[in-house]
Amino acid sequence: MTVTESTRLETLLRLQQDLALETDIDRVLALIVSTATTMLDAERATLYVIDQTRHELWSRVLTEAELREIRLPLDGKSLAAEVARSGQLLRIDSPYDDPRFDASVDARTGYRTRSILVAPIDARDRRRIGVLQAMNHRDGPFHEDDERFIRTLAGSAGIALEYVQLADELAAERLRVVRVAEDERHRLAQDLHDGVAQTLANAAIGIEIASKRAKTDIEAALRELDDLRKRILDSQAGLRDILFALRPLALEDGGLVAAVAALAERIDGTNGSKVVARRVESKRRLPAEVEAGAFTVIREAANNAIKTGRAPHVSIDVYDDNASVVAVVEDNGNGFDVASVLGSYTTRGSLGLLQMRESARLIGAQLSLDSSPGQGTRVRLRIPAR
Protein backbone atom coordinates (compact mmCIF):
# COMPACT_ATOMS: atom_id res chain seq x y z
CA MET A 1 0.00 0.00 0.00
CA THR A 2 1.41 3.39 -1.01
CA VAL A 3 0.50 6.21 1.36
CA THR A 4 0.40 9.64 -0.25
CA GLU A 5 1.89 12.76 1.31
CA SER A 6 -1.52 14.39 1.62
CA THR A 7 -2.87 11.34 3.46
CA ARG A 8 0.02 11.53 5.89
CA LEU A 9 -0.56 15.23 6.49
CA GLU A 10 -4.23 14.63 7.17
CA THR A 11 -3.34 11.75 9.50
CA LEU A 12 -0.85 13.90 11.40
CA LEU A 13 -3.44 16.65 11.81
CA ARG A 14 -6.01 14.20 13.17
CA LEU A 15 -3.36 12.65 15.40
CA GLN A 16 -2.45 16.01 16.95
CA GLN A 17 -6.12 16.74 17.57
CA ASP A 18 -6.59 13.35 19.21
CA LEU A 19 -3.47 13.77 21.33
CA ALA A 20 -4.68 17.15 22.55
CA LEU A 21 -7.94 15.61 23.79
CA GLU A 22 -6.58 12.35 25.19
CA THR A 23 -5.54 12.27 28.87
CA ASP A 24 -4.53 8.61 29.10
CA ILE A 25 -0.82 8.63 28.30
CA ASP A 26 -0.72 4.93 27.43
CA ARG A 27 -3.45 5.45 24.86
CA VAL A 28 -1.53 8.44 23.48
CA LEU A 29 1.61 6.36 22.98
CA ALA A 30 -0.36 3.44 21.56
CA LEU A 31 -2.00 5.81 19.08
CA ILE A 32 1.41 7.12 17.98
CA VAL A 33 2.76 3.59 17.45
CA SER A 34 -0.40 2.53 15.63
CA THR A 35 -0.11 5.56 13.34
CA ALA A 36 3.53 4.70 12.64
CA THR A 37 2.58 1.15 11.67
CA THR A 38 -0.24 2.23 9.34
CA MET A 39 1.27 5.32 7.71
CA LEU A 40 4.70 3.76 7.23
CA ASP A 41 3.08 0.61 5.81
CA ALA A 42 5.06 -1.42 8.37
CA GLU A 43 4.29 -4.84 9.78
CA ARG A 44 4.92 -3.72 13.35
CA ALA A 45 6.38 -0.90 15.44
CA THR A 46 7.85 -0.48 18.91
CA LEU A 47 8.26 2.51 21.19
CA TYR A 48 11.22 2.09 23.55
CA VAL A 49 11.73 4.21 26.66
CA ILE A 50 15.15 4.77 28.23
CA ASP A 51 15.39 3.45 31.78
CA GLN A 52 18.34 5.40 33.19
CA THR A 53 18.25 3.54 36.48
CA ARG A 54 18.82 0.15 34.85
CA HIS A 55 20.68 1.61 31.85
CA GLU A 56 18.29 -0.11 29.47
CA LEU A 57 15.75 0.45 26.73
CA TRP A 58 12.39 -1.13 27.46
CA SER A 59 9.44 -1.55 25.13
CA ARG A 60 6.62 0.59 26.50
CA VAL A 61 4.44 -0.07 23.44
CA LEU A 62 4.62 -3.12 21.16
CA THR A 63 2.45 -4.03 18.17
CA GLU A 64 1.99 -7.58 16.90
CA ALA A 65 4.69 -8.85 19.23
CA GLU A 66 5.32 -12.36 20.48
CA LEU A 67 6.94 -10.99 23.65
CA ARG A 68 5.26 -9.01 26.41
CA GLU A 69 8.33 -6.86 26.93
CA ILE A 70 11.74 -6.34 25.36
CA ARG A 71 14.68 -4.94 27.32
CA LEU A 72 17.92 -3.95 25.60
CA PRO A 73 21.12 -2.72 27.31
CA LEU A 74 21.90 0.87 26.38
CA ASP A 75 25.55 0.04 25.84
CA GLY A 76 24.78 -3.22 24.04
CA LYS A 77 24.53 -4.33 20.44
CA SER A 78 21.24 -3.32 18.79
CA LEU A 79 20.03 -0.71 16.32
CA ALA A 80 17.66 0.76 18.91
CA ALA A 81 20.51 1.19 21.40
CA GLU A 82 22.70 2.66 18.67
CA VAL A 83 20.09 5.33 17.92
CA ALA A 84 19.55 5.96 21.64
CA ARG A 85 23.28 6.59 22.06
CA SER A 86 23.96 8.57 18.89
CA GLY A 87 20.68 10.36 18.30
CA GLN A 88 20.98 9.63 14.58
CA LEU A 89 18.05 8.18 12.60
CA LEU A 90 18.78 4.82 10.98
CA ARG A 91 17.13 3.36 7.86
CA ILE A 92 18.49 -0.13 7.21
CA ASP A 93 17.36 -2.18 4.19
CA SER A 94 19.17 -5.41 5.16
CA PRO A 95 19.52 -5.52 8.98
CA TYR A 96 21.24 -8.94 8.99
CA ASP A 97 24.08 -7.43 6.93
CA ASP A 98 24.59 -4.64 9.48
CA PRO A 99 27.05 -5.51 12.30
CA ARG A 100 25.08 -3.31 14.71
CA PHE A 101 21.94 -5.42 14.36
CA ASP A 102 21.07 -7.84 17.18
CA ALA A 103 19.28 -10.91 15.83
CA SER A 104 18.64 -12.42 19.27
CA VAL A 105 15.09 -11.02 19.51
CA ASP A 106 14.25 -12.57 16.13
CA ALA A 107 15.74 -15.83 17.32
CA ARG A 108 13.56 -15.81 20.43
CA THR A 109 10.34 -15.02 18.56
CA GLY A 110 10.80 -16.65 15.15
CA TYR A 111 10.16 -13.28 13.50
CA ARG A 112 12.41 -12.18 10.62
CA THR A 113 13.38 -8.49 10.35
CA ARG A 114 13.81 -7.54 6.70
CA SER A 115 13.93 -3.74 6.91
CA ILE A 116 13.97 -1.30 9.80
CA LEU A 117 13.54 2.43 10.49
CA VAL A 118 14.60 3.81 13.88
CA ALA A 119 14.25 7.41 15.12
CA PRO A 120 15.38 8.98 18.41
CA ILE A 121 12.82 10.44 20.79
CA ASP A 122 14.05 13.59 22.51
CA ALA A 123 12.59 15.88 25.15
CA ARG A 124 12.39 19.61 24.53
CA ASP A 125 15.72 20.15 26.32
CA ARG A 126 17.28 17.62 23.90
CA ARG A 127 17.55 14.84 26.48
CA ARG A 128 17.26 11.41 24.88
CA ILE A 129 14.23 9.69 26.41
CA GLY A 130 13.36 6.94 23.95
CA VAL A 131 13.36 5.41 20.47
CA LEU A 132 10.59 4.83 17.91
CA GLN A 133 11.15 1.82 15.65
CA ALA A 134 9.23 0.53 12.61
CA MET A 135 10.00 -2.84 11.03
CA ASN A 136 9.40 -4.54 7.69
CA HIS A 137 7.94 -2.20 5.11
CA ARG A 138 5.30 -4.28 3.32
CA ASP A 139 6.51 -3.18 -0.11
CA GLY A 140 10.27 -3.60 0.29
CA PRO A 141 12.61 -1.14 2.01
CA PHE A 142 11.55 2.06 3.75
CA HIS A 143 11.87 5.31 1.77
CA GLU A 144 13.41 8.70 2.42
CA ASP A 145 10.03 10.37 2.95
CA ASP A 146 9.36 7.74 5.64
CA GLU A 147 12.22 9.27 7.60
CA ARG A 148 10.49 12.66 7.77
CA PHE A 149 7.25 11.07 8.92
CA ILE A 150 8.78 8.98 11.70
CA ARG A 151 10.73 12.02 12.92
CA THR A 152 7.44 13.89 13.28
CA LEU A 153 5.88 11.00 15.18
CA ALA A 154 8.96 10.78 17.39
CA GLY A 155 8.51 14.47 18.20
CA SER A 156 4.95 13.84 19.34
CA ALA A 157 6.11 10.87 21.37
CA GLY A 158 8.78 13.05 22.99
CA ILE A 159 6.17 15.53 24.21
CA ALA A 160 4.02 12.70 25.56
CA LEU A 161 6.91 10.95 27.34
CA GLU A 162 8.14 14.22 28.80
CA TYR A 163 4.66 14.74 30.23
CA VAL A 164 4.88 11.28 31.82
CA GLN A 165 8.25 12.08 33.38
CA LEU A 166 7.04 15.43 34.70
CA ALA A 167 3.95 13.81 36.20
CA ASP A 168 6.08 11.10 37.84
CA GLU A 169 8.52 13.68 39.19
CA LEU A 170 5.66 15.78 40.56
CA ALA A 171 4.19 12.74 42.30
CA ALA A 172 7.61 11.91 43.76
CA GLU A 173 8.05 15.50 44.94
CA ARG A 174 4.68 15.43 46.65
CA LEU A 175 5.58 12.17 48.36
CA ARG A 176 8.90 13.59 49.56
CA VAL A 177 7.17 16.68 50.98
CA VAL A 178 4.67 14.46 52.79
CA ARG A 179 7.47 12.30 54.20
CA VAL A 180 9.38 15.35 55.43
CA ALA A 181 6.28 16.85 57.05
CA GLU A 182 5.39 13.51 58.63
CA ASP A 183 8.91 13.12 60.01
CA GLU A 184 8.77 16.61 61.49
CA ARG A 185 5.39 15.91 63.10
CA HIS A 186 6.68 12.62 64.48
CA ARG A 187 9.76 14.30 65.93
CA LEU A 188 7.64 17.08 67.49
CA ALA A 189 5.20 14.56 68.97
CA GLN A 190 8.09 12.53 70.37
CA ASP A 191 9.65 15.61 71.98
CA LEU A 192 6.34 16.65 73.52
CA HIS A 193 5.60 13.14 74.77
CA ASP A 194 9.05 12.48 76.25
CA GLY A 195 9.43 15.97 77.65
CA VAL A 196 6.44 18.17 78.49
CA ALA A 197 3.74 15.50 78.64
CA GLN A 198 5.84 13.19 80.81
CA THR A 199 6.78 16.01 83.19
CA LEU A 200 3.18 17.16 83.57
CA ALA A 201 2.05 13.60 84.29
CA ASN A 202 4.79 13.22 86.91
CA ALA A 203 3.92 16.63 88.34
CA ALA A 204 0.32 15.58 88.90
CA ILE A 205 1.48 12.48 90.77
CA GLY A 206 4.05 14.50 92.72
CA ILE A 207 1.47 17.05 93.85
CA GLU A 208 -0.80 14.27 95.07
CA ILE A 209 2.06 12.65 97.00
CA ALA A 210 3.16 15.98 98.50
CA SER A 211 -0.41 16.76 99.55
CA LYS A 212 -0.70 13.49 101.46
CA ARG A 213 2.79 13.84 102.97
CA ALA A 214 2.07 17.39 104.18
CA LYS A 215 -0.40 15.98 106.69
CA THR A 216 2.39 14.23 108.62
CA ASP A 217 5.69 15.73 107.40
CA ILE A 218 5.66 19.34 106.22
CA GLU A 219 9.42 19.50 105.60
CA ALA A 220 9.39 16.43 103.35
CA ALA A 221 6.38 17.79 101.45
CA LEU A 222 8.16 21.10 100.86
CA ARG A 223 11.25 19.28 99.57
CA GLU A 224 9.01 17.26 97.25
CA LEU A 225 7.38 20.44 95.93
CA ASP A 226 10.75 22.15 95.46
CA ASP A 227 12.01 19.20 93.40
CA LEU A 228 8.78 19.25 91.44
CA ARG A 229 9.24 22.96 90.72
CA LYS A 230 12.71 22.31 89.26
CA ARG A 231 11.36 19.59 86.99
CA ILE A 232 8.57 21.85 85.75
CA LEU A 233 11.09 24.62 85.01
CA ASP A 234 13.20 22.12 83.02
CA SER A 235 10.09 21.09 81.13
CA GLN A 236 9.33 24.73 80.42
CA ALA A 237 12.81 25.15 78.95
CA GLY A 238 12.21 22.09 76.78
CA LEU A 239 8.93 23.53 75.59
CA ARG A 240 10.68 26.78 74.68
CA ASP A 241 13.18 24.78 72.64
CA ILE A 242 10.34 23.16 70.72
CA LEU A 243 8.65 26.53 70.12
CA PHE A 244 11.98 27.99 69.00
CA ALA A 245 12.41 25.17 66.50
CA LEU A 246 8.90 25.71 65.16
CA ARG A 247 9.01 29.50 64.86
CA PRO A 248 11.55 31.58 66.81
CA LEU A 249 10.33 35.05 67.77
CA ALA A 250 13.73 36.41 66.77
CA LEU A 251 13.00 35.40 63.17
CA GLU A 252 9.83 37.48 63.08
CA ASP A 253 11.33 40.47 64.88
CA GLY A 254 14.86 40.65 63.50
CA GLY A 255 14.90 38.37 60.49
CA LEU A 256 17.33 35.63 59.56
CA VAL A 257 20.38 37.30 61.12
CA ALA A 258 18.73 37.66 64.53
CA ALA A 259 17.34 34.12 64.41
CA VAL A 260 20.75 32.63 63.54
CA ALA A 261 22.43 34.55 66.37
CA ALA A 262 19.75 33.27 68.77
CA LEU A 263 20.19 29.72 67.46
CA ALA A 264 23.94 29.76 67.98
CA GLU A 265 23.51 31.03 71.54
CA ARG A 266 20.81 28.47 72.32
CA ILE A 267 22.65 25.35 71.10
CA ASP A 268 26.18 26.42 72.10
CA GLY A 269 27.59 23.80 74.44
CA THR A 270 25.24 21.01 73.36
CA ASN A 271 27.13 17.70 73.35
CA GLY A 272 30.27 19.71 74.16
CA SER A 273 30.18 21.59 70.82
CA LYS A 274 31.24 25.21 70.50
CA VAL A 275 28.73 26.94 68.22
CA VAL A 276 29.48 30.48 67.02
CA ALA A 277 27.73 32.96 64.76
CA ARG A 278 30.89 33.82 62.85
CA ARG A 279 29.98 36.09 59.97
CA VAL A 280 26.35 37.03 60.54
CA GLU A 281 26.05 40.38 58.80
CA SER A 282 23.38 40.29 56.11
CA LYS A 283 21.42 43.56 55.82
CA ARG A 284 18.62 42.17 53.68
CA ARG A 285 15.14 41.13 54.85
CA LEU A 286 13.59 38.37 52.77
CA PRO A 287 9.90 37.40 52.57
CA ALA A 288 8.76 35.73 55.79
CA GLU A 289 8.25 32.31 54.20
CA VAL A 290 11.71 32.45 52.60
CA GLU A 291 13.38 33.34 55.89
CA ALA A 292 11.47 30.53 57.61
CA GLY A 293 12.62 27.99 55.00
CA ALA A 294 16.22 29.21 55.16
CA PHE A 295 16.20 29.02 58.97
CA THR A 296 14.93 25.43 58.76
CA VAL A 297 17.96 24.49 56.65
CA ILE A 298 20.42 26.31 58.93
CA ARG A 299 18.91 24.87 62.11
CA GLU A 300 18.89 21.32 60.72
CA ALA A 301 22.50 21.62 59.51
CA ALA A 302 23.67 22.92 62.89
CA ASN A 303 21.77 20.25 64.82
CA ASN A 304 23.17 17.53 62.56
CA ALA A 305 26.69 18.82 63.23
CA ILE A 306 26.43 18.67 67.03
CA LYS A 307 24.24 15.56 67.32
CA THR A 308 25.20 13.29 64.42
CA GLY A 309 28.59 14.67 63.42
CA ARG A 310 29.70 15.29 67.03
CA ALA A 311 31.61 18.36 65.89
CA PRO A 312 33.80 20.13 68.47
CA HIS A 313 33.34 23.41 66.61
CA VAL A 314 30.44 24.69 64.47
CA SER A 315 30.34 28.08 62.76
CA ILE A 316 27.40 29.79 61.06
CA ASP A 317 27.61 32.58 58.46
CA VAL A 318 24.84 34.67 56.91
CA TYR A 319 25.99 37.41 54.55
CA ASP A 320 25.01 39.27 51.38
CA ASP A 321 26.66 38.28 48.10
CA ASN A 322 25.58 40.42 45.15
CA ALA A 323 21.91 39.61 44.52
CA SER A 324 21.80 36.72 47.00
CA VAL A 325 21.91 35.97 50.69
CA VAL A 326 24.36 33.18 51.49
CA ALA A 327 24.19 31.02 54.61
CA VAL A 328 26.97 28.60 55.53
CA VAL A 329 27.10 26.03 58.35
CA GLU A 330 30.58 24.56 58.71
CA ASP A 331 31.92 22.04 61.23
CA ASN A 332 34.97 19.91 61.95
CA GLY A 333 33.05 16.79 62.94
CA ASN A 334 32.93 13.23 61.68
CA GLY A 335 31.63 14.04 58.20
CA PHE A 336 29.79 11.51 56.02
CA ASP A 337 29.38 10.11 52.51
CA VAL A 338 26.72 12.43 51.06
CA ALA A 339 25.67 10.17 48.17
CA SER A 340 25.40 7.12 50.43
CA VAL A 341 23.28 8.89 53.05
CA LEU A 342 20.94 10.49 50.51
CA GLY A 343 20.46 7.13 48.81
CA SER A 344 19.52 5.25 51.98
CA TYR A 345 16.44 7.12 53.18
CA THR A 346 14.20 4.13 52.56
CA THR A 347 16.06 2.18 55.25
CA ARG A 348 16.98 5.01 57.62
CA GLY A 349 14.72 6.65 60.16
CA SER A 350 15.96 10.24 59.86
CA LEU A 351 14.95 12.54 57.03
CA GLY A 352 17.08 15.51 58.10
CA LEU A 353 19.03 15.97 54.87
CA LEU A 354 15.91 15.42 52.81
CA GLN A 355 14.11 18.10 54.82
CA MET A 356 16.98 20.51 54.13
CA ARG A 357 16.82 19.82 50.40
CA GLU A 358 13.04 20.21 50.27
CA SER A 359 13.11 23.44 52.30
CA ALA A 360 15.75 24.86 49.96
CA ARG A 361 13.80 23.82 46.88
CA LEU A 362 10.56 25.32 48.12
CA ILE A 363 12.14 28.77 48.61
CA GLY A 364 14.02 28.64 45.31
CA ALA A 365 17.46 28.43 46.93
CA GLN A 366 20.55 26.46 45.90
CA LEU A 367 21.80 23.96 48.48
CA SER A 368 25.23 22.34 48.38
CA LEU A 369 26.56 19.68 50.76
CA ASP A 370 30.30 19.16 50.97
CA SER A 371 31.39 16.37 53.28
CA SER A 372 33.43 13.20 53.50
CA PRO A 373 34.15 10.79 56.35
CA GLY A 374 36.56 12.32 58.86
CA GLN A 375 36.71 15.68 57.07
CA GLY A 376 33.80 17.59 58.58
CA THR A 377 30.82 19.06 56.75
CA ARG A 378 30.03 22.30 54.96
CA VAL A 379 26.43 23.18 54.10
CA ARG A 380 25.98 26.20 51.82
CA LEU A 381 22.64 27.82 50.99
CA ARG A 382 22.37 30.56 48.36
CA ILE A 383 19.03 32.40 48.46
CA PRO A 384 18.08 34.76 45.61
CA ALA A 385 17.20 38.11 47.19
CA ARG A 386 14.28 38.84 44.90
Stockholm file with secondary structure:
# STOCKHOLM 1.0

chainA/1-386         MTVTESTRLETLLRLQQDLALETDIDRVLALIVSTATTMLDAERATLYVIDQTRHELWSRVLTEAELREIRLPLDGKSLAAEVARSGQLLRIDSPYDDPRFDASVDARTGYRTRSILVAPIDARDRRRIGVLQAMNHRDGPFHEDDERFIRTLAGSAGIALEYVQLADELAAERLRVVRVAEDERHRLAQDLHDGVAQTLANAAIGIEIASKRAKTDIEAALRELDDLRKRILDSQAGLRDILFALRPLALEDGGLVAAVAALAERIDGTNGSKVVARRVESKRRLPAEVEAGAFTVIREAANNAIKTGRAPHVSIDVYDDNASVVAVVEDNGNGFDVASVLGSYTTRGSLGLLQMRESARLIGAQLSLDSSPGQGTRVRLRIPAR
#=GR chainA/1-386 SS CCCCHHHHHHHHHHHHHHHHHCCCHHHHHHHHHHHHHHHTTEEEEEEEEEETTTTEEEEEEESSCSSSCCEEETTSSSHHHHHHHHCCCEEESCGGGSTTCCTHHHHHHCCCCCCEEEEEEECTTCCEEEEEEEEEETTSSCCHHHHHHHHHHHHHHHHHHHHHHHHHHHHHHHHHHHHHHHHHHHHHHHHHIIIIIHHHHHHHHHHHHHHHHTTTCHHHHHHHHHHHHHHHHHHHHHHHHHHHHHCCHHHHHHHHHHHHHHHHHHHTTGGGCEEEEEEECCCCCCCHHHHHHHHHHHHHHHHHHHHTSCCSEEEEEEEEETTEEEEEEEECSCCCCHHHHHTTTTTCSCCHHHHHHHHHHHTTCEEEEEECTTSCEEEEEEEECC
#=GC SS_cons         CCCCHHHHHHHHHHHHHHHHHCCCHHHHHHHHHHHHHHHTTEEEEEEEEEETTTTEEEEEEESSCSSSCCEEETTSSSHHHHHHHHCCCEEESCGGGSTTCCTHHHHHHCCCCCCEEEEEEECTTCCEEEEEEEEEETTSSCCHHHHHHHHHHHHHHHHHHHHHHHHHHHHHHHHHHHHHHHHHHHHHHHHHIIIIIHHHHHHHHHHHHHHHHTTTCHHHHHHHHHHHHHHHHHHHHHHHHHHHHHCCHHHHHHHHHHHHHHHHHHHTTGGGCEEEEEEECCCCCCCHHHHHHHHHHHHHHHHHHHHTSCCSEEEEEEEEETTEEEEEEEECSCCCCHHHHHTTTTTCSCCHHHHHHHHHHHTTCEEEEEECTTSCEEEEEEEECC
//
